[in-house]
Amino acid sequence: MRIVEESLQGFRQGSATARRYGLSRSLLTTWRRQYRSRLLSASVSTGFVPLSLSPPAAASCDMTAPPRSEDDKTIEIGLPNGRRLTIPASLDPTILARLLPVLDAP
């Protein structure tokens, strides 16, 4: 919200604000459009969720697994509503951003 509000203060502040925060201008433009149509608000619950990284399970001495390719790597996400989501590490972030609000609904 703060970044969007800052970008709306003055002439040609969108590009300068996007550069200052390392954002693409198109992303900031989307946020500004959502802000103006009241789809983007501070009332939405935002925050950090706990993240834990576990070491891989110990493999037996006589059998070792082949190294995983980038396509085989996965990320497991624990959602606040208790659901767990396992996604490929190569999943497009745009797709994930569209999935999370649907899956995180109560």
C-alpha positions in Angstrom: 0.0 0.0 0.0 2.8 2.4 0.9 4.6 1.9 -2.4 1.4 2.5 -4.4 0.5 5.6 -2.4 4.0 6.9 -2.9 3.7 6.3 -6.6 0.5 8.4 -6.8 2.1 11.5 -5.3 3.1 13.8 -8.1 3.7 13.8 -11.8 5.6 10.7 -13.3 6.2 9.2 -9.9 5.1 5.7 -11.1 8.3 5.0 -13.0 10.6 6.5 -10.4 8.9 4.6 -7.6 9.1 1.3 -9.5 12.8 1.9 -10.1 13.4 2.8 -6.4 11.8 -0.4 -5.2 13.1 -2.7 -8.0 9.6 -3.4 -9.4 8.6 -3.6 -13.0 6.5 -0.6 -14.1 3.7 -2.9 -15.3 3.4 -4.6 -11.8 3.2 -1.2 -10.1 0.6 -0.1 -12.7 -1.5 -3.2 -11.9 -1.3 -2.4 -8.2 -2.3 1.2 -8.8 -5.3 0.1 -10.9 -6.3 -2.3 -8.1 -5.8 0.4 -5.5 -8.0 2.9 -7.4 -10.8 0.3 -7.8 -10.5 -0.6 -4.1 -9.4 -4.2 -4.9 -6.1 -3.5 -3.1 -6.6 -2.6 0.6 -4.7 -2.7 3.8 -7.5 -4.6 5.5 -6.4 -7.8 3.8 -4.5 -9.9 6.3 -0.9 -9.9 5.4 2.1 -11.1 7.2 4.8 -13.7 7.5 4.2 -17.4 7.9 6.6 -19.7 9.6 9.0 -21.5 7.3 11.0 -24.5 8.2 13.6 -26.2 6.1 14.2 -29.8 6.9 17.4 -31.7 5.9 16.8 -34.5 3.5 16.2 -37.9 5.1 19.3 -40.0 5.5 19.6 -42.5 2.7 20.7 -46.1 3.3 24.3 -46.8 2.6 23.6 -49.4 -0.1 21.2 -47.4 -2.1 21.6 -43.8 -3.1 19.1 -41.8 -5.1 20.2 -40.1 -8.3 20.5 -36.3 -8.1 17.2 -34.6 -8.8 16.9 -32.4 -11.8 15.5 -28.9 -11.5 12.2 -30.1 -12.9 11.8 -32.7 -10.0 12.4 -30.3 -7.1 9.3 -29.3 -5.1 8.3 -26.7 -2.6 5.8 -27.4 0.2 3.8 -24.5 1.5 1.7 -24.6 4.7 -1.2 -22.3 4.4 -2.8 -20.5 7.4 -6.0 -22.5 7.0 -4.1 -25.7 7.6 -3.9 -26.9 4.0 -0.5 -28.0 2.6 0.4 -27.3 -1.0 3.3 -29.1 -2.8 4.3 -27.4 -6.0 7.1 -27.9 -8.5 10.0 -25.4 -7.9 9.7 -24.4 -11.5 6.1 -23.2 -11.2 5.5 -19.8 -12.7 5.0 -17.3 -9.7 2.1 -15.7 -11.6 0.2 -19.0 -11.5 1.0 -19.5 -7.8 -0.2 -16.0 -7.0 -3.5 -16.9 -8.7 -3.8 -20.2 -6.9 -3.0 -19.1 -3.3 -6.1 -16.9 -2.7 -8.4 -19.7 -3.8 -6.6 -22.4 -1.8 -6.3 -20.2 1.3 -10.0 -19.4 1.5 -11.6 -20.8 4.7 
